[in-house]
């Protein structure tokens, strides 16, 4: 392990590696080290992510954030030589209620205002895009052709390899055990592989960011929530151009993966998980599949995708989503400790915003600020919030992710 580095990034997930790439791309000559406790990058929550990238957001800042990420990834292989595995076959939002369809129609004007191509999908287009849909089960659909998805781990690896090409060092099997704070400034990162003196630390450890913050005496306004997904066996009838499909009235989503359907749900009674209360070696792989939740989600989805009843489950996939009471990221400097930056609170939009997270942090660290106003994501914004209240607020945000009046999916 290097004895010192200008910048130390904790966590080699997609946010940490995007941040490393954006910092290195500026070619300031600063040394950059990423420390990761696992034996491979993107081996925890990034690996479990569905990787969906949807442009339609109620918040203009998030519209911009996702747009930047899409543009970055679309040209990433040509710019860096590393393929982020972007598949851009669009997204199809299905309505099973008139109220939902009305919200989609309102969304067309919202999309147009931001220059996002969108259209109401007729029966012929739905049949072409996703022939397995039973159209009698829906009242209409909204199609966004520019949306897409990535293999989240492959995307993170592309960020990481591009960063390494620019001089970033990634140190694996190095668990952070402590942060040294001197005169209210970060001074050293202690790891299981040695100490690294530094004056700038980015805690991009996802659900484990709370552990890192606690080493500095801080509490973050986020709550990890268990995520349940599954992938079916291949469907021979699935077209290569099959889009991401969101079925908000069932609190479910679905997309192609390995010839089958990867589907997930935002369950009504979500399980909060606090890594600070778990053993030191707690990992995503320790989360057990909740087959009952998956079976219920599959049953609901089968009303729209009857083919799911004919396909075996090939893989259960468990992860965590770090939620906040306002569904916003937790990104920026800590005001009480000089040189400590936080990046967590993905809220189910971690992959979609990954490019902008790296750009915002890079601009903040190297330039003292960025062109986007990211103050709504400031880490101390819920300072003093009762922990039990915050946890319940985060559970509510998660369980209502696709609600008509939600802060995450109120598209208009």
C-alpha angles and dihedrals in degrees: 000000000000112000092223141012135178091230129020119193116198111211131032096218122120095282095048093047093045088052091050091050094049093047092049093045089065089064095213093152093246116141114241127196128184115201120200127180094210129075092245137033122257091016100137128045095346090060091054097047121115089225097218117164114197122174100201110096132152092226115073089212090059092045087057093044094054092042091056092049092051093049091047094050094043090061099029100101092049092046099044109014091242122112116225090193095238114177110191106192096132132242131271119207113200124207122204095174133054091235090057092048090050089055090052091052091051087050093064091071090044090052093047092053089060096042093250115147111232136152142179105259117228124210094267093054092047090050091051096047100041112007092179091070114108098221094197087071095061137058096208147319144232119220125202106187097190096060123099149155140241138207091255096210093048089048092052090047089054091053089048097049091047089051091050090051086058094051104271115146118217114200115197129196089032113126117193109239101173147354119225115218120194122183091346092306130106111251109165144013114216115207136175087253097049144291127300119198111215144148096212128055128175113198102206097155098127111213089005093057087093089063092051092047091050089059086065093043094256134130120208125217096238140095126203112228125196115254122207123198138153138194123217130217114271121291109216090203096059112114119228090239095056109144132216107277123208119194101186095174087064094039088238141119134193139190139167120274128166090343094305135082121274106203135176141177141210098227121216095235104039123192116238115216124195113194088195087069094046130083115281092254095051109142139177089258089066091068108098123219115258097216093183091060091048092047091052092048091048091051092051092047092048089068085068100025105036089176088076088074089062098049127080121228106257097182140009112212124197128184144139134260116203107222133191130200092252096037090242127131122258101231133147145051125321106242095213099049118051114226098015116119127184131211117176141102098088092174093200090302098087099115093041092054098035096108093051093046089059093045094047093050093044092050092045094050099040103030104026094245145005136243092250118075101238095166090113086068095053112143096230097052094110096039111158094018112149106255094225091050092047091051092052092046089053092048088052092051090050097046091046096045093125099032117131091243097037123132089230104046107023089117098180 
